[in-house]
Amino acid sequence: MNNSVKVAVCSRSFSRNPILRAELLQRYQQVTFNDEGRELSGDSLVEFLRGHDKAITALEVVDASVLSRLPELKVIGKYGVGVDMIDLGAMRALGKRLGWTGGVNRRSVTELVLSFAIAMLRHVPAAYREVLAGGWRQHIGGYLTGRTVGIVGCGHIGKDLVSLLKAFECPILANDILDFPDFYAAFDVEAVDLDTLLRRSDVVTLHVPLNSSTRGMLDARRLALLKPTAVLINAARGGLVDEIALKHMLRANRLAAAAFDVFAVEPPSDQELLSLPNFLVTPHIGGSAHEAILAMGRAAIRGLDENAVPDV
């Protein structure tokens, strides 16, 4: 056990988890948990982290203004797979180290995506709302089986989704800035450009990080390429889709349905979008399975000891 190093845990879900708390305390004696469940940002984040040598962060924005005020903070262990909340350039410039493991929550996300696809193809949210309102009408939906699925981003989560979709006999299209010819050949995946994927897919699901090249990637022009019968799923990052354009398309039935776990601003405030019968919303729960929480937490704990200055 390390008795001298001070560790701060910003994540609320990590702090609430008795297994992760115990495992971290086996390695480090001086740990400050976010037991008050505070949303930490800016000055409050700096205040919470001040005086600590290492930290575990989740969705907190760790930018240059935060890092520059914490000279004593040397290491960040990332809880979760996205690093878009962390200014990697600032970490490198300041010589701070990052412990991060990709893909540890992939099955949690892929199972949620499958549930979204099936729910929207079978009109589950709309049927549920009607029953609660006193109605009792059969909705005629369709199979996921045999439908063409377009996966935008074929990293850890995208590849895991491909493997699960084979049971549904789905033709699969993929778009990624990298090429994975061996994987594509093994799973009979067709690599296509983004516009082609949008035109041909019955279900489109996003699995890319949020950065300067992906922000707003599905703008009004690209959304208009989707089939009127298509389902759009975003369980990746908010900010990838023009939410106003999406709302207009769903309302006009120029897109059959959409299911989002993430938004540009969370929680979202556009009640017109949220209340549409062909829209399903969840509160950023993609990684919130018990198994995934443990996997992400253990990766973050390892990251406190196994880390490097980001290479950006």
Secondary structure, DSSP 4 states (H G I P E B T S, - for coil): -EEEEEEEE--HHHHH-HHHHHHHHHHEEEEEE-TT-----HHHHHHHHTT-SEEEESS--B-HHHHTT-TT--EEEESSS--TTB-HHHHHHHT-EEE--TTTTHHHHHHHHHHHHHHHHTTHHHHHHHHHTT---------STT--EEEE--SHHHHHHHHHHGGGT--EEEE-SS--HHHHHHTTEEE--HHHHHHH-SEEEE----STTTTT-B-HHHHTTS-TT-EEEE-S-TTSB-HHHHHHHHHTTSS-EEEES--SSSS---HHHHT-TTEEE-SS-TT-SHHHHHHHHHHHHHHHHS-B----
